[in-house]
Structures are given as C-alpha cells and as structure tokens.
Amino acid sequence: MKKEVRGHLKFMPQPVLMIGTYDENGIPNLMNAAWGGQYDYDMIFIALAEHKTTDNIRLKKEFTVAFATKDTLTASDYFGIESGKKVNKIEKAGFHARKSEKIDAPVFDEYPVTLECRLVEENDYGIIADVIGTVADESVLNEEGQIDLDKAGLISFDPTSNSYRVIGEKAGAAFSAGLTIKNK
Ligand SMILES: Cc1cc2nc3c(=O)[nH]c(=O)nc-3n(C[C@H](O)[C@H](O)[C@H](O)COP(=O)(O)O)c2cc1C
C-alpha cells in the first residue's frame, strides 16, 4: 500500500554542483547548488537565490560548474554553508583556482570535471546558461577522451537524509536495456 510522504519535495537524486565565479576584484568563489540540471542539449539551469555567487554571475555573465567528489566532500559542503560575502572561502579551504581559457571564471584544480558556462537568462527561479566547454582531468578520462564516471568519484545530494552519496556502479545500458521488451 502506498502512503503519503509529508514535507517538502523529495526529488532524487540531486547533483552536487559547485558554481565557480569571480567577483569585481577577481577574487574566486565557489558555492554548492543541488537544484540544477540539464535544460537543453548544451544548456543547464540552476535554481539560484540571492548569494555572492548570484551577484558575481550578474557581473561577469560567465561561471563554471564543477561536480563535487567524495574527496572534496567536506570543502564542497563548506562552500554551501558559508558566504563569500564574509570570507575568502577558497583561501580558507585551501583550494586552487586558475582562470578558464574560454571564459572569465575560475576552474579549480580540486574538481576533476568542470563545465564552462555563459549566462543566457536570469528569471524569477534562477539562471539558464549555455555550456560552451567542458574540461576534465586526464585521470577521469577513458581511452577515447571521454569522461569515465567509474574514475570520477562523484557524489550526489540525498534530500531524504540531508547527506551526500557516492554515485555507484553502472547498473545497465541506457537506450538499449529496454530493447528486450520493446522487441518482444
Ligand atoms: C547541499 C546544498 C545545496 C544547496 N543548493 C542550493 C541551490 O540549489 N540553490 C541556491 O540558491 N543555494 C543552494 N545552497 C545554498 C548556497 O550554497 C549557500 O547559501 C552559499 O553559502 C552561497 O555562497 P555564496 O554567498 O558565497 O555565493 C545549497 C547549500 C547546500 C549545502
């Protein structure tokens, strides 16, 4: 029997997106965002409230989005519970930023996969952006130069228990596992 689950929306799983920006003085910042996803083929959306990050994105119209990992969990959570308005979070966490080659936004050594994004639109709910590039550490790439999630150690956000979970092993092949039923 199904039972009603009370409380706020439990949308699962959620990503752990690390938004990287520069402020007006070129100080890099990172914030944690779970309410985001793919919007179109090469576009993303993020539900964004008022933060230092939001101000920085309005200023530069460019930002990066990295995917948090098990190895960066503590710092990635920290970037979601303190504001760059009060402290240089990057310095405090001991992270290392270098400017993206394509946009005016920082890429962080500590995250293995980073999207380079250009703002398309801000609306009442958040932002929509074009992804104009992706950079990744060689250590997470396969022989074809594509990202191998088995090597990346990414985490997701679990809103049922307010925790982070490591993304697990491959469970099946998309766009083909269902063929066994389709072709019956
Ligand atoms: C797990 C987690 C998920 C979060 N998701 C979002 C989100 O999707 N959108 C948002 O506006 N804030 C989100 N936040 C809050 C911001 O990360 C937080 O307010 C942060 O301090 C903003 O940093 P900044 O002021 O340096 O930009 C999240 C925080 C955590 C810990």
Ligand as a Chemical Component Dictionary entry (heavy atoms), coordinates in Angstrom:
data_LIG
# 
_chem_comp.id                   LIG 
_chem_comp.type                 NON-POLYMER 
_chem_comp.pdbx_formal_charge   0 
_chem_comp.three_letter_code    LIG 
# 
loop_
_chem_comp_atom.comp_id 
_chem_comp_atom.atom_id 
_chem_comp_atom.alt_atom_id 
_chem_comp_atom.type_symbol 
_chem_comp_atom.charge 
_chem_comp_atom.model_Cartn_x 
_chem_comp_atom.model_Cartn_y 
_chem_comp_atom.model_Cartn_z 
_chem_comp_atom.pdbx_ordinal 
LIG C1  C1  C 0 23.690 20.736 -0.201 1  
LIG C2  C2  C 0 23.440 22.190 -0.528 2  
LIG C3  C3  C 0 22.713 22.508 -1.654 3  
LIG C4  C4  C 0 22.433 23.846 -1.961 4  
LIG N1  N1  N 0 21.701 24.119 -3.094 5  
LIG C5  C5  C 0 21.430 25.398 -3.413 6  
LIG C6  C6  C 0 20.712 25.691 -4.619 7  
LIG O1  O1  O 0 20.387 24.815 -5.424 8  
LIG N2  N2  N 0 20.417 26.990 -4.865 9  
LIG C7  C7  C 0 20.789 28.018 -4.022 10 
LIG O2  O2  O 0 20.488 29.181 -4.314 11 
LIG N3  N3  N 0 21.505 27.762 -2.887 12 
LIG C8  C8  C 0 21.840 26.489 -2.574 13 
LIG N4  N4  N 0 22.576 26.213 -1.445 14 
LIG C9  C9  C 0 22.985 27.328 -0.563 15 
LIG C10 C10 C 0 24.278 28.047 -1.021 16 
LIG O3  O3  O 0 25.283 27.144 -1.408 17 
LIG C11 C11 C 0 24.777 28.894 0.181  18 
LIG O4  O4  O 0 23.820 29.893 0.515  19 
LIG C12 C12 C 0 26.157 29.502 -0.030 20 
LIG O5  O5  O 0 26.625 29.971 1.219  21 
LIG C13 C13 C 0 26.187 30.642 -1.027 22 
LIG O6  O6  O 0 27.509 31.064 -1.158 23 
LIG P1  P1  P 0 27.973 32.489 -1.708 24 
LIG O7  O7  O 0 27.227 33.545 -0.912 25 
LIG O8  O8  O 0 29.456 32.517 -1.460 26 
LIG O9  O9  O 0 27.619 32.557 -3.151 27 
LIG C14 C14 C 0 22.894 24.888 -1.125 28 
LIG C15 C15 C 0 23.669 24.562 0.004  29 
LIG C16 C16 C 0 23.951 23.227 0.295  30 
LIG C17 C17 C 0 24.794 22.888 1.487  31 
# 
loop_
_chem_comp_bond.comp_id 
_chem_comp_bond.atom_id_1 
_chem_comp_bond.atom_id_2 
_chem_comp_bond.value_order 
_chem_comp_bond.pdbx_ordinal 
LIG C1  C2  SING 1  
LIG C2  C3  SING 2  
LIG C2  C16 DOUB 3  
LIG C3  C4  DOUB 4  
LIG C4  N1  SING 5  
LIG C4  C14 SING 6  
LIG N1  C5  DOUB 7  
LIG C5  C6  SING 8  
LIG C5  C8  SING 9  
LIG C6  O1  DOUB 10 
LIG C6  N2  SING 11 
LIG N2  C7  SING 12 
LIG C7  O2  DOUB 13 
LIG C7  N3  SING 14 
LIG N3  C8  DOUB 15 
LIG C8  N4  SING 16 
LIG N4  C9  SING 17 
LIG N4  C14 SING 18 
LIG C9  C10 SING 19 
LIG C10 O3  SING 20 
LIG C10 C11 SING 21 
LIG C11 O4  SING 22 
LIG C11 C12 SING 23 
LIG C12 O5  SING 24 
LIG C12 C13 SING 25 
LIG C13 O6  SING 26 
LIG O6  P1  SING 27 
LIG P1  O7  DOUB 28 
LIG P1  O8  SING 29 
LIG P1  O9  SING 30 
LIG C14 C15 DOUB 31 
LIG C15 C16 SING 32 
LIG C16 C17 SING 33 
# 
